[in-house]
Amino acid sequence: MLRKRSPLIICGAFVFVAWNVILFFVLMRRPSTQGALDSPDELGNKGDRAGGDQFGNIMNEVMRVANAFEAEIESQKKILLQIQSHWSVWENKGGVTAAKSKSQAEHSAPVVIPILVIACNRVTVKRCLDKLIEHRPSAELYPIIVSQDCGHAETSDVIASYGSQLTYIKQPDLSDISVPPQHKKFQGYYKISRHYRWAFNQVFNTFSYSSVVVVEDDLEVAPDFFEYFRALHPILKSDPTLWCVSAWNDNGREGFVDPGKASLLYRTDFFPGLGWMFTKDLWAEIEPKWPASFWDDWMRQPSQRRDRSCIRPEISRTLTFGRKGVSLGQFYDKYLRFIKLNTEFVPFTKMDLSYLEKKKYDESFEKEVYSASVVTVEDLQSGKLTGSGPFRVQYSSPDSFKTLARNLGVMDDLKSGVPRAGYRGVVPFLFRGKRVYLAPPAGWSQYDPSWS
């Protein structure tokens, strides 16, 4: 309301001041009433008296005019101060912004970050959707889009039951895909890749969103899931050395993460998936070469990653509860079902996250890793090391990495030479309450894709 009235206030005040100034000078120039009534003859007869009274009258008139002028100046000063005050309030509340270009106004508005739920034939998608809706702070800022493949009727009924709380879309092509004979048992992976491509095109090209958070139908989200992605969205958009933000820590099992550091975030060279955000610009880059199958491992290849990193948390903001699927429970029983889901709300949007900038992060990360004491697995297992660390365990080959990782309880597979949760070849985790870095020798320069 203030924005609409303020221009009128300013205009009215200006007219008022101008009118008063004009009126004041008109009154000053008008002859006195007595002078107007006296005729020239009468003035002549009064000449003898003029000598004594005229000077006094002139002085009184001068004083009157001076006092009036001073009062008028003071009045105009007060009006000008009121105008200045109204202008300041209007400017601070956005009156000036109204004159800015439309693009600037849109840029300052809160960005809408859609959540894309990839679904197929799990009726337990309800658990995923219930948690998303429970923790969602705004339906307008975080619209939920559920994209279903498979045509599974029971799952469809569950999704449809949410009505206007979400947008429900269905992959139209449910046909089988022609695959190489040796990949016949991997038909499901081909269909998944086809579905992802279609769903991403819907989000970016049909709905015209500029970014998206991708959630599989077997994921449960943490209370600060939305806060996490909201805070990291501008960093992802502005930093060309990043290409995704993930809610997942591959080594985030209970006992391997620090429960006192729920706010700690890392850069990682490994594409984690399992609740991740990326932009329309990235989709425009990778969509033309999108793979027919195994899209997640394809994302981890050097030609796609292009030396870019993702942000990931110390403690995961997603938890997978889907043991059954096309991967047949791979890693689930040994690792995934033990992942710790964060329960503490961290106000990321109010925190300084500038430490994640590549140059600043690299300097701090390398200093901490390579100034840590080098120890062996036996040293750690013996329990004789004092202090909480950090300690460094060094590997020099893919075989030594795998052996050390197995003995320490972290995931031992490599994708295009990159270890899970690794950054510059270093995998951080907790081991019996001590911070440990499983790291290559100092001077690491690049990954070797043959290490897979």
C-alpha positions as CSV (number, residue, x, y, z in Angstrom):
1,M,0.0,0.0,0.0
2,L,2.9,2.3,0.8
3,R,4.3,1.9,-2.7
4,K,1.1,3.0,-4.3
5,R,0.5,6.0,-2.0
6,S,4.1,7.3,-1.8
7,P,4.2,8.9,-5.3
8,L,0.9,10.8,-4.5
9,I,2.4,11.9,-1.1
10,I,5.5,13.3,-2.8
11,C,3.6,15.0,-5.6
12,G,1.1,16.5,-3.1
13,A,3.8,17.7,-0.8
14,F,5.6,19.4,-3.7
15,V,2.5,21.2,-4.9
16,F,1.8,22.3,-1.3
17,V,5.2,23.8,-0.9
18,A,5.1,25.5,-4.2
19,W,1.7,27.0,-3.5
20,N,2.8,28.3,-0.1
21,V,5.9,30.0,-1.6
22,I,3.8,31.7,-4.3
23,L,1.2,32.8,-1.8
24,F,3.8,34.1,0.6
25,F,5.4,36.4,-2.0
26,V,2.0,37.6,-3.3
27,L,1.1,38.7,0.2
28,M,4.5,40.4,0.7
29,R,4.0,42.5,-2.4
30,R,0.4,43.5,-1.6
31,P,0.0,47.0,-0.2
32,S,-1.4,47.3,3.3
33,T,-5.2,47.8,3.7
34,Q,-4.8,51.3,5.2
35,G,-2.6,52.5,2.4
36,A,-5.1,51.4,-0.2
37,L,-7.9,53.5,1.4
38,D,-6.0,56.8,1.8
39,S,-6.3,59.2,-1.0
40,P,-3.4,61.3,-2.3
41,D,-4.9,64.4,-0.6
42,E,-5.2,62.7,2.7
43,L,-1.7,61.5,2.4
44,G,-0.6,65.1,1.9
45,N,-2.4,66.3,4.9
46,K,-0.8,63.7,7.0
47,G,2.7,64.7,5.9
48,D,3.5,66.4,9.1
49,R,2.7,63.3,11.1
50,A,4.7,61.1,8.7
51,G,8.0,62.2,10.0
52,G,7.4,60.7,13.4
53,D,5.3,57.7,12.7
54,Q,6.5,56.6,9.3
55,F,9.8,55.3,10.4
56,G,8.2,53.4,13.2
57,N,5.6,51.9,10.9
58,I,8.3,50.9,8.4
59,M,10.3,49.2,11.1
60,N,7.2,47.3,12.4
61,E,6.4,46.2,8.9
62,V,9.9,45.0,8.2
63,M,9.9,43.0,11.5
64,R,6.5,41.5,10.6
65,V,7.7,40.4,7.2
66,A,10.9,39.1,8.6
67,N,9.1,37.0,11.2
68,A,6.7,35.7,8.7
69,F,9.5,34.8,6.3
70,E,11.3,33.0,9.1
71,A,8.2,31.1,10.0
72,E,7.5,30.2,6.4
73,I,11.1,28.9,5.9
74,E,10.7,26.7,9.0
75,S,7.4,25.4,7.8
76,Q,8.8,24.5,4.4
77,K,11.8,22.9,6.0
78,K,9.5,20.6,8.0
79,I,7.6,19.6,4.9
80,L,10.8,18.8,3.0
81,L,12.0,16.6,5.9
82,Q,8.7,14.7,5.8
83,I,9.1,14.2,2.1
84,Q,12.7,12.9,2.6
85,S,11.4,10.5,5.3
86,H,8.6,9.2,3.1
87,W,11.0,8.7,0.2
88,S,13.5,6.7,2.4
89,V,10.7,4.4,3.7
90,W,9.4,3.9,0.2
91,E,12.9,3.2,-1.2
92,N,13.8,0.7,1.6
93,K,10.5,-1.2,1.1
94,G,11.1,-1.7,-2.6
95,G,9.6,1.4,-4.2
96,V,12.7,1.9,-6.3
97,T,12.7,-1.8,-7.2
98,A,9.3,-1.3,-8.9
99,A,11.1,0.8,-11.4
100,K,13.7,-1.9,-12.1
101,S,13.4,-4.2,-15.1
102,K,11.2,-7.2,-15.0
103,S,14.2,-9.6,-15.2
104,Q,15.7,-8.0,-12.1
105,A,12.5,-8.3,-10.1
106,E,12.2,-12.0,-11.1
107,H,15.8,-12.6,-10.2
108,S,15.2,-11.4,-6.7
109,A,12.1,-13.6,-6.2
110,P,12.6,-17.0,-4.4
111,V,13.5,-19.7,-6.9
112,V,11.1,-22.6,-7.3
113,I,12.9,-25.9,-6.9
114,P,10.7,-28.9,-8.0
115,I,11.1,-32.3,-6.6
116,L,10.9,-35.1,-9.2
117,V,10.0,-38.5,-7.8
118,I,10.9,-41.4,-10.1
119,A,8.3,-44.2,-9.6
120,C,7.6,-47.6,-11.1
121,N,6.0,-50.5,-9.2
122,R,6.5,-49.8,-5.5
123,V,3.4,-49.0,-3.6
124,T,5.8,-48.0,-0.8
125,V,6.2,-44.8,-2.7
126,K,3.7,-43.6,-0.2
127,R,6.4,-43.5,2.5
128,C,8.6,-41.4,0.2
129,L,5.7,-39.0,-0.6
130,D,4.5,-38.7,3.0
131,K,7.9,-37.6,4.2
132,L,8.3,-35.1,1.4
133,I,4.9,-33.5,2.1
134,E,5.5,-33.6,5.9
135,H,8.8,-31.8,5.6
136,R,8.0,-29.5,2.7
137,P,7.9,-25.9,3.9
138,S,6.1,-24.6,0.8
139,A,4.0,-26.3,-1.9
140,E,4.6,-23.3,-4.1
141,L,8.4,-23.2,-3.8
142,Y,8.8,-27.0,-3.9
143,P,6.2,-28.5,-6.3
144,I,6.3,-32.3,-6.3
145,I,6.2,-34.1,-9.7
146,V,5.8,-37.9,-9.7
147,S,6.7,-39.6,-12.9
148,Q,5.7,-43.2,-13.1
149,D,6.9,-45.9,-15.5
150,C,5.8,-49.5,-15.6
151,G,2.1,-48.9,-15.6
152,H,1.7,-50.7,-12.2
153,A,-2.0,-50.1,-11.2
154,E,-1.6,-50.4,-7.4
155,T,1.3,-47.9,-7.4
156,S,-0.8,-45.6,-9.7
157,D,-3.7,-45.7,-7.3
158,V,-1.4,-44.6,-4.4
159,I,0.1,-41.7,-6.4
160,A,-3.3,-40.5,-7.6
161,S,-4.6,-40.5,-4.0
162,Y,-2.5,-37.4,-3.3
163,G,-4.6,-35.3,-5.6
164,S,-3.6,-31.7,-5.9
165,Q,-0.7,-32.1,-3.5
166,L,1.5,-33.2,-6.4
167,T,1.6,-33.3,-10.2
168,Y,1.3,-36.9,-11.6
169,I,2.7,-37.7,-15.0
170,K,3.1,-41.1,-16.7
171,Q,5.8,-42.3,-19.1
172,P,3.8,-43.0,-22.3
173,D,6.2,-45.6,-23.8
174,L,6.0,-48.9,-21.9
175,S,7.3,-51.1,-24.7
176,D,10.2,-53.5,-24.4
177,I,13.6,-52.3,-25.6
178,S,15.8,-54.1,-28.0
179,V,19.0,-54.9,-26.2
180,P,22.2,-56.8,-27.0
181,P,21.8,-60.5,-26.2
182,Q,24.4,-60.3,-23.4
183,H,22.3,-57.6,-21.8
184,K,19.0,-59.4,-21.8
185,K,18.9,-59.6,-18.1
186,F,19.5,-55.9,-17.9
187,Q,16.3,-54.9,-19.7
188,G,15.2,-53.0,-16.6
189,Y,18.2,-50.7,-16.7
190,Y,17.4,-49.8,-20.2
191,K,13.8,-48.9,-19.3
192,I,15.0,-46.8,-16.3
193,S,17.4,-44.8,-18.5
194,R,14.6,-44.2,-21.0
195,H,12.3,-43.1,-18.2
196,Y,14.8,-40.7,-16.7
197,R,15.4,-39.1,-20.1
198,W,11.6,-38.6,-20.7
199,A,11.0,-37.3,-17.1
200,F,13.9,-34.8,-17.3
201,N,12.6,-33.5,-20.6
202,Q,9.2,-33.0,-19.0
203,V,10.7,-31.0,-16.0
204,F,12.9,-28.8,-18.1
205,N,11.2,-28.5,-21.5
206,T,7.5,-29.0,-20.7
207,F,7.3,-27.4,-17.2
208,S,10.2,-25.1,-17.9
209,Y,12.0,-25.3,-14.5
210,S,15.6,-24.2,-14.3
211,S,16.7,-26.9,-11.8
212,V,15.3,-30.1,-10.2
213,V,15.9,-32.4,-7.2
214,V,15.6,-36.0,-8.2
215,V,14.3,-38.5,-5.7
216,E,13.7,-42.2,-6.3
217,D,10.5,-43.8,-5.0
218,D,12.4,-45.8,-2.3
219,L,13.9,-42.8,-0.5
220,E,12.9,-41.2,2.8
221,V,14.0,-37.6,3.3
222,A,15.4,-35.8,6.4
223,P,13.6,-32.9,8.1
224,D,16.1,-30.4,6.6
225,F,16.1,-31.9,3.1
226,F,14.5,-28.8,1.6
227,E,16.7,-26.4,3.6
228,Y,19.8,-28.2,2.4
229,F,19.0,-27.9,-1.3
230,R,17.7,-24.3,-0.9
231,A,21.0,-23.2,0.6
232,L,23.1,-24.9,-2.0
233,H,21.1,-24.0,-5.0
234,P,22.9,-20.6,-5.6
235,I,26.3,-22.2,-5.1
236,L,25.5,-24.9,-7.7
237,K,24.3,-22.2,-10.2
238,S,27.3,-19.9,-9.8
239,D,30.2,-22.4,-9.4
240,P,31.3,-23.9,-12.8
241,T,33.5,-26.5,-10.9
242,L,30.3,-28.1,-9.5
243,W,27.7,-30.1,-11.4
244,C,25.4,-31.5,-8.8
245,V,24.4,-31.4,-5.1
246,S,23.6,-34.7,-3.5
247,A,21.9,-35.6,-0.2
248,W,23.8,-38.9,0.0
249,N,27.0,-40.1,1.7
250,D,28.0,-43.5,0.3
251,N,29.9,-44.2,3.6
252,G,27.3,-42.6,5.8
253,R,26.6,-45.6,8.0
254,E,26.1,-45.3,11.7
255,G,29.6,-45.2,13.3
256,F,31.3,-43.9,10.1
257,V,29.9,-40.3,10.4
258,D,30.3,-37.7,13.2
259,P,26.9,-37.2,14.8
260,G,28.1,-33.9,16.1
261,K,28.8,-32.5,12.7
262,A,25.4,-32.6,11.0
263,S,26.2,-29.3,9.3
264,L,29.5,-30.4,7.7
265,L,29.5,-30.5,3.9
266,Y,32.1,-31.9,1.4
267,R,33.1,-31.6,-2.2
268,T,33.2,-35.0,-3.9
269,D,34.4,-36.2,-7.3
270,F,32.1,-39.2,-7.1
271,F,28.5,-38.8,-8.4
272,P,26.4,-40.0,-5.5
273,G,22.9,-39.8,-6.8
274,L,20.1,-40.9,-4.3
275,G,18.5,-37.5,-3.9
276,W,20.4,-35.0,-6.1
277,M,20.0,-31.6,-7.7
278,F,21.2,-30.4,-11.1
279,T,20.3,-27.6,-13.5
280,K,18.7,-27.2,-16.9
281,D,22.0,-26.1,-18.3
282,L,23.6,-29.4,-17.4
283,W,20.7,-31.3,-18.9
284,A,21.1,-29.3,-22.2
285,E,24.8,-30.5,-22.2
286,I,24.2,-34.2,-21.5
287,E,20.8,-34.9,-23.0
288,P,22.0,-35.3,-26.6
289,K,24.3,-38.1,-25.5
290,W,22.1,-39.7,-22.8
291,P,22.9,-43.4,-22.6
292,A,20.6,-46.3,-23.4
293,S,21.3,-47.9,-20.0
294,F,23.3,-47.7,-16.7
295,W,22.9,-43.9,-16.7
296,D,24.4,-43.4,-13.2
297,D,27.7,-45.1,-14.0
298,W,27.7,-43.2,-17.3
299,M,27.5,-40.0,-15.3
300,R,30.7,-41.1,-13.5
301,Q,32.7,-41.3,-16.6
302,P,35.4,-38.6,-17.2
303,S,33.7,-37.4,-20.4
304,Q,30.6,-36.5,-18.5
305,R,32.1,-35.4,-15.2
306,R,34.7,-33.2,-16.8
307,D,36.6,-32.7,-13.6
308,R,33.5,-31.2,-11.9
309,S,32.5,-32.1,-8.4
310,C,29.3,-32.5,-6.3
311,I,28.5,-31.3,-2.8
312,R,27.5,-34.0,-0.3
313,P,26.9,-34.0,3.4
314,E,28.6,-35.7,6.3
315,I,25.3,-37.2,7.4
316,S,22.9,-38.2,4.6
317,R,19.6,-36.3,4.0
318,T,18.1,-39.4,2.4
319,L,17.7,-43.0,3.4
320,T,16.9,-45.9,1.0
321,F,14.4,-48.5,2.1
322,G,14.1,-50.3,-1.3
323,R,16.0,-53.5,-1.1
324,K,14.1,-55.0,-4.1
325,G,14.7,-53.5,-7.5
326,V,16.7,-54.0,-10.7
327,S,19.9,-54.1,-8.8
328,L,18.7,-57.1,-6.8
329,G,19.7,-55.6,-3.5
330,Q,23.3,-55.0,-4.5
331,F,25.1,-53.4,-1.5
332,Y,21.8,-53.0,0.4
333,D,22.3,-55.7,3.1
334,K,25.9,-54.8,3.7
335,Y,25.9,-51.0,3.5
336,L,22.8,-49.2,2.4
337,R,20.3,-50.3,5.1
338,F,22.7,-49.0,7.8
339,I,23.0,-45.5,6.4
340,K,22.3,-42.9,9.1
341,L,19.5,-40.4,8.2
342,N,20.0,-36.9,9.7
343,T,17.4,-36.0,12.3
344,E,18.7,-32.6,13.4
345,F,17.5,-29.6,11.5
346,V,20.4,-27.5,10.3
347,P,19.7,-23.9,9.2
348,F,21.9,-24.1,6.1
349,T,20.4,-21.0,4.5
350,K,21.6,-18.9,7.5
351,M,25.2,-20.3,7.4
352,D,28.3,-19.1,5.6
353,L,29.0,-21.9,3.1
354,S,31.8,-20.0,1.3
355,Y,34.3,-22.6,2.5
356,L,33.0,-24.9,-0.3
357,E,34.5,-22.6,-2.9
358,K,37.0,-24.8,-4.8
359,K,40.2,-22.8,-4.1
360,K,39.5,-22.2,-0.5
361,Y,38.3,-25.8,0.0
362,D,41.2,-27.4,-1.7
363,E,43.8,-25.4,0.3
364,S,42.1,-26.3,3.6
365,F,41.3,-29.9,2.6
366,E,44.9,-30.8,1.4
367,K,46.4,-29.1,4.4
368,E,44.3,-31.2,6.8
369,V,44.7,-34.5,5.0
370,Y,48.5,-34.3,4.4
371,S,49.4,-32.9,7.7
372,A,47.7,-35.8,9.4
373,S,49.8,-38.6,10.9
374,V,50.2,-41.7,8.7
375,V,49.0,-44.8,10.4
376,T,48.2,-48.4,9.4
377,V,45.0,-50.3,9.6
378,E,46.5,-52.3,12.4
379,D,47.2,-49.1,14.4
380,L,43.6,-48.1,14.0
381,Q,42.2,-51.5,14.9
382,S,44.5,-51.9,17.9
383,G,42.8,-48.9,19.7
384,K,46.2,-47.6,20.9
385,L,46.1,-44.4,19.0
386,T,45.4,-41.4,21.2
387,G,43.3,-38.4,20.2
388,S,40.4,-38.1,17.7
389,G,42.7,-37.6,14.7
390,P,42.8,-36.9,11.9
391,F,44.9,-39.9,10.8
392,R,45.9,-40.9,7.3
393,V,46.0,-44.4,5.8
394,Q,47.8,-44.4,2.5
395,Y,47.1,-46.4,-0.6
396,S,49.1,-46.6,-3.8
397,S,47.2,-48.9,-6.2
398,P,43.6,-50.0,-6.9
399,D,44.3,-53.3,-5.1
400,S,45.7,-51.6,-2.0
401,F,42.7,-49.3,-2.0
402,K,40.3,-52.1,-2.1
403,T,42.1,-54.1,0.6
404,L,42.3,-51.1,3.0
405,A,38.7,-50.1,2.3
406,R,37.4,-53.6,3.1
407,N,39.5,-53.8,6.3
408,L,38.2,-50.3,7.4
409,G,34.6,-51.0,6.5
410,V,34.1,-48.4,3.8
411,M,32.8,-49.1,0.3
412,D,35.7,-50.5,-1.9
413,D,34.5,-50.1,-5.4
414,L,35.9,-47.5,-7.9
415,K,34.1,-46.0,-10.9
416,S,36.4,-44.6,-13.6
417,G,39.1,-44.6,-10.9
418,V,37.1,-42.5,-8.4
419,P,36.3,-44.0,-5.0
420,R,32.9,-43.5,-3.5
421,A,32.6,-40.2,-1.5
422,G,36.2,-39.4,-2.6
423,Y,37.7,-36.0,-3.4
424,R,41.1,-35.8,-5.0
425,G,41.4,-39.5,-4.3
426,V,40.7,-39.0,-0.6
427,V,37.9,-40.8,1.3
428,P,37.0,-39.2,4.7
429,F,35.2,-41.2,7.3
430,L,35.1,-42.0,11.0
431,F,36.6,-45.2,12.4
432,R,35.9,-45.9,16.1
433,G,35.4,-42.3,16.8
434,K,38.6,-41.1,15.0
435,R,38.7,-39.1,11.8
436,V,40.4,-41.0,9.1
437,Y,41.5,-40.2,5.6
438,L,42.1,-43.0,3.2
439,A,44.3,-41.2,0.8
440,P,46.8,-41.5,-2.1
441,P,50.3,-40.2,-1.7
442,A,50.9,-36.4,-1.6
443,G,51.1,-34.9,-5.0
444,W,48.0,-36.6,-6.4
445,S,47.2,-35.0,-9.7
446,Q,44.4,-37.0,-11.5
447,Y,42.3,-40.2,-11.5
448,D,43.3,-43.2,-13.5
449,P,40.1,-44.6,-15.2
450,S,41.7,-48.0,-15.5
451,W,41.3,-48.3,-11.7
452,S,37.9,-49.8,-11.8
